[in-house]
Every structure is written in C-alpha cells, then in structure tokens.
C-alpha cells in the first residue's frame, strides 16, 4: 500500500510540475508579447513603399513577398532547371520551422506525438519552407498586409536570406517537396527549440525592420496581436 501511495504521489508531482511549467511558459509568452521592441508601425507613407504580407494558419506564420522586385529578385537563388516553372509567379512565401515536423507533416498530416515532443523539448534541425503563388487573397482573415519602406524591405530580405544555407552561386540548398506542387523545403540555419520557434523567427524578421512587436513571441498570437 505504501508503494502505491509513493507511485501516486510521484505521478501527482510530475503532472503538477508539468502544469506549472506550461503555465509559466504561457505567462512568459504573454509578457513577451506585451513588452515591446521596435519603433515603427506596420504602415509607411514613403513613396518607395513595398507591400508584403504575413500569413497565419493558426499556429505558424509566414512572410509573403514579391517574387521579383527592384530591391530583390528571389529567382536568382533557385535553379532554373528545377524551379523555372515558377519564375512567372508573383509572390513567394518564407517560413522557418522544425525539420522533422515539416517533413513528417507532408506525409502524415499532423505529425505524431513523438515528433512534436522532440521538436519542443530539445534543439532540432530546421528547414525553410518556400511557396510560390500566382496571386494572394488579401481579403482573407489570415492574411495581414504590411506596407513598408524599401529600406525596411532590404533589412527583411537580408534577414530571410541569412536564414538559408546556400551553396555555390548563392543557390538555396533544396531538401524536399512540400505539401503540394508549389512549395518546397530548403536547408536552414539555427536550431528549433522551445525558446526559438517558427513564430520567434517571424518576430525576428519584424525586428529586423524595426517594426514594433513583442520581445519574445513563441506563439502565433504574439505576432498577430501587434500586426493586426
């Protein structure tokens, strides 16, 4: 009977510790959203402004940019032999995330619990997720428009480019096809972990443009709160 009590006590303490850890993490995420960094708004009045977008699926956020622009032509980083069919598209999206989660979700839908826990509990390899679009529905509820200056766009371009692992001639290193015929995965820098998530990456991009945002935003809500 004493042994059973010890087991019950151990399970109770483990569950309580987990609940407290989750509560502290969420509290830190809320505080990290409220405490802001950056000075600029998501809109500018300068004549050389660029329209970009942040797209959310409820958990993950991406930047959507012009595929080719006076500031940056992203086509130069993709081999024409493989990606030439997308050269005439208008938009390109960039998202950063856990490698196993990305690749497994293309096969299984939402990845298995083990894959999710591994991504959360310790540092893992990352990938860049790139999608090509002919158009974008700017009226959709999950699409948020940002009107930024050319200087801000240059800063964002550098941030995104530096997130990729590149090979000769600054080509992005292809890894695998994505969820459809228009998206792909590429090698990326940094490790994914509990304290640097896909949304933290997006937040760093906002920070590169000096746009006002939270100092630590591991959740999608922390991004949307400021850009709404």
HUNORPE-V709783 format. One record per residue. N is the residue number from 0. RES is the residue in three letters. PHI is phi in radians with two decimals (* if undefined). BURIAL is # if it has 24 or more other ideal C-beta (glycine too) atoms within 12 Angstrom, else .. Layout:
# HUNORPE-V709783
n->(N:N)
res->(RES:RES)
phi->(PHI:PHI)
burial->(BURIAL:BURIAL)
This chain:
# HUNORPE-V709783
n->(0:1:2:3:4:5:6:7:8:9:10:11:12:13:14:15:16:17:18:19:20:21:22:23:24:25:26:27:28:29:30:31:32:33:34:35:36:37:38:39:40:41:42:43:44:45:46:47:48:49:50:51:52:53:54:55:56:57:58:59:60:61:62:63:64:65:66:67:68:69:70:71:72:73:74:75:76:77:78:79:80:81:82:83:84:85:86:87:88:89:90:91:92:93:94:95:96:97:98:99:100:101:102:103:104:105:106:107:108:109:110:111:112:113:114:115:116:117:118:119:120:121:122:123:124:125:126:127:128:129:130:131:132:133:134:135:136:137:138:139:140:141:142:143:144:145:146:147:148:149:150:151:152:153:154:155:156:157:158:159:160:161:162:163:164:165:166:167:168:169:170:171:172:173:174:175:176:177:178:179:180:181:182:183:184:185:186:187:188:189:190:191:192:193:194:195:196:197:198:199:200:201:202:203:204:205:206:207:208:209:210:211:212:213:214:215:216:217:218:219:220:221:222:223:224:225:226:227)
res->(UNK:UNK:UNK:UNK:UNK:UNK:UNK:UNK:UNK:UNK:UNK:UNK:UNK:UNK:UNK:UNK:UNK:UNK:UNK:UNK:UNK:UNK:UNK:UNK:UNK:UNK:UNK:UNK:UNK:UNK:UNK:UNK:UNK:UNK:UNK:UNK:UNK:UNK:UNK:UNK:UNK:UNK:UNK:UNK:UNK:UNK:UNK:UNK:UNK:UNK:UNK:UNK:UNK:UNK:UNK:UNK:UNK:UNK:UNK:UNK:UNK:UNK:UNK:UNK:UNK:UNK:UNK:UNK:UNK:UNK:UNK:UNK:UNK:UNK:UNK:UNK:UNK:UNK:UNK:UNK:UNK:UNK:UNK:UNK:UNK:UNK:UNK:UNK:UNK:UNK:UNK:UNK:UNK:UNK:UNK:UNK:UNK:UNK:UNK:UNK:UNK:UNK:UNK:UNK:UNK:UNK:UNK:UNK:UNK:UNK:UNK:UNK:UNK:UNK:UNK:UNK:UNK:UNK:UNK:UNK:UNK:UNK:UNK:UNK:UNK:UNK:UNK:UNK:UNK:UNK:UNK:UNK:UNK:UNK:UNK:UNK:UNK:UNK:UNK:UNK:UNK:UNK:UNK:UNK:UNK:UNK:UNK:UNK:UNK:UNK:UNK:UNK:UNK:UNK:UNK:UNK:UNK:UNK:UNK:UNK:UNK:UNK:UNK:UNK:UNK:UNK:UNK:UNK:UNK:UNK:UNK:UNK:UNK:UNK:UNK:UNK:UNK:UNK:UNK:UNK:UNK:UNK:UNK:UNK:UNK:UNK:UNK:UNK:UNK:UNK:UNK:UNK:UNK:UNK:UNK:UNK:UNK:UNK:UNK:UNK:UNK:UNK:UNK:UNK:UNK:UNK:UNK:UNK:UNK:UNK:UNK:UNK:UNK:UNK:UNK:UNK:UNK:UNK:UNK:UNK:UNK:UNK:UNK:UNK:UNK:UNK:UNK:UNK)
phi->(*:-1.09:-1.09:-1.10:-1.10:-1.14:-1.13:-1.08:-1.11:-1.11:-1.09:-1.06:-1.15:-1.13:-1.13:-1.08:-1.09:-1.14:-1.09:-1.11:-1.08:-1.12:-1.09:-1.15:-1.11:-1.14:-1.10:-1.11:-1.13:-1.14:-1.11:-1.13:-1.35:-1.25:-1.40:-1.80:-2.38:1.54:-2.07:-1.59:-1.47:-1.49:-2.31:-2.32:-1.93:-1.20:-1.24:-1.59:-1.24:-2.22:-1.58:-2.21:-2.46:-1.97:-2.02:-2.10:-1.87:1.74:-2.24:-2.18:-2.13:-2.21:-1.60:-2.03:-2.24:-1.11:-1.14:-2.37:-2.69:-1.02:-1.28:-2.67:-1.93:-1.21:-1.09:-1.13:-1.67:-2.09:-1.08:-1.07:-1.06:-1.73:-2.04:-1.01:-1.14:-1.77:-1.10:-1.62:-1.20:-1.65:-2.24:-2.41:-1.99:-2.28:-2.46:-2.09:-3.01:-1.21:-1.07:-1.11:-1.08:-1.03:-1.19:-1.22:-1.24:-1.28:-1.85:-1.93:1.38:-1.26:-1.02:-1.15:-1.01:-1.08:-1.13:-1.13:-1.12:-1.09:-1.12:-1.45:-1.53:-2.64:-1.03:-2.34:-1.16:-2.12:-2.42:-1.71:-1.83:-2.11:-2.23:-1.89:-2.26:-1.33:-2.67:-2.43:-1.43:-1.27:-1.62:-1.13:-1.15:-1.75:-1.98:-2.13:-1.52:-2.15:-1.85:-2.07:-1.38:-1.07:-1.13:-1.12:-1.10:-1.05:-1.15:-1.17:-1.01:-1.09:-1.06:-1.17:-1.04:-1.18:-1.37:-1.53:-1.55:-2.00:-2.07:-0.96:1.11:1.04:-1.45:-1.26:-1.48:-1.19:-2.05:-2.86:-1.22:-1.71:-1.58:-2.59:-1.55:-2.10:-2.34:-2.61:-1.98:-2.36:-1.11:-2.36:-1.53:1.33:-1.80:-1.54:-2.80:-0.98:-1.81:-2.49:-1.83:-1.03:-1.35:-1.08:-1.09:-1.03:-1.09:-1.10:-1.11:-1.08:-1.11:-1.07:-1.60:1.10:-1.45:-1.09:-2.75:-1.26:-1.32:-2.65:-2.31:-1.24:-1.91:-1.00:-1.05:-1.15:-1.31:-1.14:-0.93:-1.54:-1.49:-1.13)
burial->(.:.:.:.:.:.:.:.:.:.:.:.:.:.:.:.:.:.:.:.:.:.:.:.:.:.:.:.:#:.:.:#:#:.:.:#:.:#:.:#:.:#:.:#:.:.:.:.:.:#:#:#:#:#:#:#:#:.:#:#:#:#:#:#:#:#:#:.:#:.:#:#:.:#:#:.:#:#:.:.:.:.:#:.:.:#:.:.:#:.:#:#:#:#:#:#:#:#:#:#:#:#:#:#:#:.:.:.:.:.:#:.:.:.:#:.:.:.:#:#:.:.:.:#:#:#:#:#:#:#:#:#:#:.:.:#:.:.:.:.:.:#:#:#:#:#:#:#:#:#:.:#:#:.:#:#:#:.:#:#:#:.:#:#:#:.:.:.:.:.:.:#:#:#:#:.:.:#:.:.:.:.:#:#:#:#:#:#:#:#:.:#:.:#:.:#:#:#:#:#:#:#:#:#:#:#:#:#:#:.:#:#:#:#:#:#:#:#:#:#:#:#:#:#:#:#:#:.)
